[in-house]
Amino acid sequence: MKTFKAIYVMEFRCLLNKKTMGLLLVFILLSLYLVQMGIKNYKTIIENKKEFQDFELLKVKQYINYGQYGAYGFRLLFLPSPLSVYFVNSSAITELTSNVDAGEKLNIYNSFKDRTLFAGKSGGFQDFSGIMLLLGSLLMLYFGYESMIHKDYLRFMAGFTSHRKLFISIVSSRGLIFILFFLFNTGLSLLLLKINDIVLSGNEYTYLVIYLGTLLLLMVFFFALGTIAGSLKSRFAGFVTIIAAWFALVFLVPSVVNTIISHRAEDIGSNHHLELEKLKTLMDFEKRAIKKAGFLNVNKRQTESERELIETYWKKEVKEIQAFEKKLEREMEKNIRRFQELSFLFPSTFYLATCNEISSKGYENFITFFDYIQKLKRKFVRFFIDKRYYSSHSEVESFVTGDENLFRAKTRLPGGFLKGVLLILAYIAVLFAISFVRFKKSVRL
């Protein structure tokens, strides 16, 4: 036990030198700067919320009749979770709005409907979570490598204790230092949020802890990989190994996963094709309406036959149009599951997929947003029919009540998250087992 403690103290002293502390300080400052940028971005969205709602209300007051309101519709604004400050550039979507009208259109801007949702993937490094992957992984690879390259020192220490105890003490002491470092860094970021009056809910704190746990698992994985590289006989070979592993896991693998999913997304019908199908449905109704009742005059009181006609539109065409949207939603959701399943095979892509959803700006929330829009559109069409065909209106009333045109996104986890955690734990166990075998071999030489 005394030997174990002595090794711990020696490792702490060895690691906590001026060079290392300076490196970690730069890392902290950079990550906090990126959090501040995320805070600025989030505050801009929240501050524009009131202006957005006021403008939408002002638009309604300009309409002369419900025909105009139905044609132009109204917009919805996607509001991310405060936790998104950590993931500004690591999420699938950025700013998002949607326009809902009484016709065939259901537009989402930036338009991520159909295959375009999978064209731009997560993996941006210009935010807190991104810098953790980009530089945090490199740091952990290096310090794992550095812990095993001093062969003479390791052989000397092996004379005082067993190989197993020496290996565990070195790995656990360094691992503990970096766990404390990442915890401290996250704590500082939370202090920065408080200074900027960004308040997280209890649920969001829970997801932040889950993110931190995922980050630590990723860092331990890279550290274990670094120890294997450090145990190689040639230092140069070990150094080349960590650079190659870092490049492959941080850049190459995510790029390959994204390419595969983007290719599979080609099977999803294009938004243009979808709009054409819906337009055909609407035009079929228009032809039928003209043939039966002639052109409808919105300035005249509607007849009973015209009301019967619009009710057939409600019962038939509206359902058909929404069926097209629902089909697209199922196709996108199917590709999302493919993306998540493939991402879970590799620690770096598992981390990116988790960040994507915890950010509240991931695929899971997009599907929820898409579903919310469809339900709201159906209500709006019914509102439009009732006001235009059944009421004698003097001025146009707004369909939107309260914050109905604001979609408040919630933090989520990717489907099958636990499987990804178990797999990365298995990877870590295998890597440390290989590292220990190579450690014993290098110490005996």
N, C-alpha and C positions, 0 to 999 in steps of 0.2 A: 504493500500500500504506500509506503514511504517513497519507493522508487517511482511508483505511478504518479504521485504528487510532484516529485522532483522533476519528472519529464514534463509535466503540465507547466510548471513554473518556467522551465527552460524554454519551452516552445512559445509561451506567452512573451517572454523577454526577447526571444529571437525574432518573433513576428512583429511585435510592436516597436519597431525602430522608426527613426525619423523618415526614412524613405517610404516605408509602407504607410505610415500615418499621413504623410503628405499626399500620397496617391489616393488614399481613402477620403481625405478632406476634399480634394478636387472632385472626386466622384460624388460626394454629398452635395457640394455646391452646384454641380451641374444638374443633378437630379432635382434639387429644390428649385432651380431656375425653371426647369421644364414643368414642374408642378405649378409654379406661378403663372406660366404661359397658359396652362390648362385652366387655371382659375379665371384669368382674363377672358379666355374664350367662352367659358361657361357664363360669366357675368354678362357678357355682351348678348348672349342668347336670352337670358332672363330679363335683361333691361329692355330688349326689343319686344318682349311679350305683350306689354300694355299697348305699345304703338301698333302692333299687329292687330290686336283685337279692336282698337279704336278705328283703325283704317277699314276693317271688315264691316263694322257697324255703319261707318260713313258711306260705304259703297251701297249698302242696302237702301239707305235714305235717298240715293240718287235714282233708283229704279222707279219707273212710272207704273209698271204693272208686273204681275207675277210671271208673265212670259219671259220678260228680261231676266228676272231673278233665277228662273229655272234654267235659262240658257247659260248664264254666267256662273251661277252657283256661288259657293263660298270656299274659303281655304281653311285647312287645318295645319297647325304647327306642331312639330315633334319636339318635345322638351326632354332632354336627357337627364339622367340622375346626376346629383352633385358629385357622385363618385367618378363621373366621366372625366374629371380633371386629371386623373392619372392615366387616361387612355385616349387622349385627344386624337392622335394619329394612328392608333393601333386598332381601331374599330372599323367595321365594314362600311358604315355609313357616317356621313358628316352631318351637315344641316339638312333637314328634311321637311318639306311641306307637301300638302296634297290639295288638289282642287276637286270639289264634288259638285256636280250639276244634276239636273233632272233627266239628262239624255243618256247617251251611251258611254260617255267618257268617264274615266276614273284615273286621273293623272296624279303621279307622285313625282315631285321634284326634290332633290336631284333625282331624275327618273331611274330608279333601281328595279322597276318592275321587269319581269322576264329574265332572260339570261344576263342582262347588264348588271344584275345584283351580284354576280360572281366574277365580273371583269376586274374589279379593283378589290384586292384582298387585304386583310390585316397584315401587319408586319412593318408599319412605319416605326422608325426609331426615334423620332423627335418628340418624345413624351416620356413620362416617368417609367411606365412599363416597358417601353421600347429600349430605353437606355439600360434598364436592368438586364435585358436579354443581350444587347449588343456588347456592353462593356462589363456587366456583372459576370457573364459567362466567361469572358476572356480572363478576368481577374481570378475566378475560381479555377479555371484550367491551369493558369500560371502557378497559383499558390499550391495546388495539388501536385503539380509537376515539381515545384521547388522543394516540397516536403520530402521527396524521395530521391533527389539527385545527389545528396551528400552521403555517398556510400561509406566512406571512412568513419564518419560520425555515427552512422547507423550501426556499423559493425562494433564500434566501441561501446555504444549503448546496449547492444545485444549481449554484452558480457555481464551486465548487471540484472537482466530480467529476461523473460521468455520472449520469443519472437511475437507471439500473439499479443502479449501485454504491451510490448513496445509499439507495435503497429496500431493497436487500439488507442493507446495514449496519444500518439502523434496525430492520428486522424481525428479523434474526438476533440482534442484541445484546439486544433486549428478550425475544425468545424464549429465549435462553440464560439470562437472569436468572431467568425463571419456571420453566424446566426445573430449574435448580439449586435453586430454592425448593421445588418439589414433591419433589425428591429428598431435600432436607434434612428436609422435614416427614415424609416416610416413614421416613427414618432415625431420627428422634426417636421415631416410633411403635414402631419395632422395639426401641429402647432401653426403652420403656415395657413392652413385652411381656417383655423379659428381666428387668426389675425385678420383674415379677409372676410370674416363673417359668413363663411360657408358652413352650413350646419348639416351633418349627416344624421339620418334616422338610425334607430337601433338595428333595423334590418340591413341597412347599408354598412354599418360597422361589422355585422356578421359576414357580409360578402367581402369586406376588406380583409378580414381575418382569413377567409378562404383563399383570397388572392395571395396574401402573404404566405400562407402555407404552400400554395402551388409554386410560388417564387422560390421558397426555401428548398423544396424538393428538386426544382430545376437546378439550383445552385449546387446542391449536394451531388447531383448527377454529374455536373461538369467537374466538380472537385474530384470525384471518384475516377473520372476519365483521366484527369490530370495526373493522379497518382500512378496510374498504369503507365502513362508516357514517361513519368519521372523514374520509373523502375527499370526502363530499358537501359541496356549496357552503354549505348552511345547517347551522350547528351544532345548531340545534334539531331539524331533520329527522334529523340523524345520531343525536342522543340518543334521539329517539322510535323510530328504527329499531332501536337496540340493545335497548331495553326490550321492543319488540314481538317481536324475534327471540328474546330470552331467555325471555319468557313462552310463546311458541309452542313452542319446542324443549324447554323444561324441564317445562312443565305440560300444554299442549294436545296436542301430538303423542303423548306417552306415554298420555294419557287416551284418545285416539281409538283407538290401537292396542289398548289393553286392552278397550275397548268392543267393537271388532270381534271380537276373539278370544273374549270372553265370550259374544257373540251366537252365534258359530259353535259354541261349546261346548254350546249348547242341543241340538245333534244327538246329544250323548252321552247314553246312557241314564242315568236317575237311579239313585242307590244304592238307593232304596226299591224301584224296579222290579226291580233286579238281585237284591235279597234275596228278593223275592217269587218270582221264577223259581227260585231255588235252594231256597227252602222247599218249593215245589211238587214239585221233584225228590226232596227228602228225604221228603216226606209220601207220595209214590208208593211209595217203598221201605218206609216204615212200614206202609202198608196191605198191601203184598205180604207183609211179614214176619208180620203178625198173622194174615193169612189162611192162611199156610203153617205157622207154628210157634207161633202164639199170642203173648201178651205175654212178652217175655224177662225173666227174673228174674235180676238181677245177682248175687244172693246164692247162686244155685245153680250147680253145675257145668254148663257149656254142653255141649249135645249136638252130635253130628256134623252133624245137619241145620241146626242154628243156625249152626254154623261155615261151612257151605257157603253159607248165606244171607248172612252178613256178607261173605264173599269176593265174592259177586256185587255187593254194595254197593261194595266196593273197586274192582272192575273196571269197573263201570258208572256208578253215581251219583257217586262221587268224581270221576271223569274229567269227567262232565257239569258238575258244579258248578265245577270248575276251568276248564272251557272257557268258562263265563260270565265268570269273572274275567279270563281271557286276552283275551277279546273287548273287555272294558272297558279293559284295559291298552293294547291296540292303538288304540282310539279316542282315549284320552288322549294317547298318543304322537303320533298323527297331528295333533292340535290343537297339541301342543307344537312340532312342526315348522312349522306355520303361524305360530305366534307368533314363532318365531325368524326365519323368513324375512321376515316383515313388519317385525320390529324392526330388522333389518339395513339397512333402507332409510334410516334416519335416525340420525345420530351419537349423539344422546342416548339413544334406545331401544336402539341397539347396545351402548352403555355399560351400560345397565341390565340387558340380557339377559346380558352378560358377567359383571357383578357377581353376578347371580342364581346363575349356575352355579359361579363361582369360590368363592362363599361356602360351597359344599357343601350348601346348603339350597335348591337350585333344582330345576327340573323333571326334569333328567337323573337326579339322585340319588333323586327321588321314585319314578321308574319302576324304578330299580334296587332300591329298598327294597320296592316293591310286588312285584316278581318274587321277591325273597328271601323275603318272607312266604309267597307261594304255595308255594314249594319246601319251606319249613319246615312249612307246614300239611300238605302231603302226607306228610312224614315223621312228623308228629305223629299223623295219622290211622292210619298203619300201626303206630306204637308203641301207640296206644290199642287197636287191634284185637288185636294180639299179646298185650298184657297182660290185656285183659278176657276174651278168648275162648280163649287158649291157655296161660295160666299160672295156677298156684294161688298167688295173691299174699296175703301177710299184711298188708302195708302198701303204700301208694301210693309209687312211685318217681318222681322228677322226670325229665321228658323232657329238660329243658335241661341241657347239660353245658358247663362253662366259661363263656365269654361269648357263648354261642349266642343269648341273648336281647338282645344289644346289637348294633345295626347302626352300624358306624363309617363315617360318610359320608366320601367323598373329594372333593377339589376337582376340578372338571371344567371343560370349555369347552363352550359351546353348539355344536351341529352347524353346520358351515359357517362357523366363526369366521374363517377366512382370507379368505373372500369379503367379510365385513364390514369387515375391516382394509383390503382393497384398495379398497373403495368409499369409505371415509372418507378414504383417501389421495387418491383421485380428487377428492373434494369439496374438500379442502384445496388441491390444485393449481389447481383451477378458481377458487376464491375468491381465491387470491393473484394469479392471472393477471388477474382482474377488478380487484383492488385496485391492481395495478401500472399498469394502463391508466388508471384514474381518478387515481392518484397523478401520473402524467405530465401529465395534463390539468390538474389543480389547480395544479401547480407552474408551468406555462406561463402561466397566467392573470395 
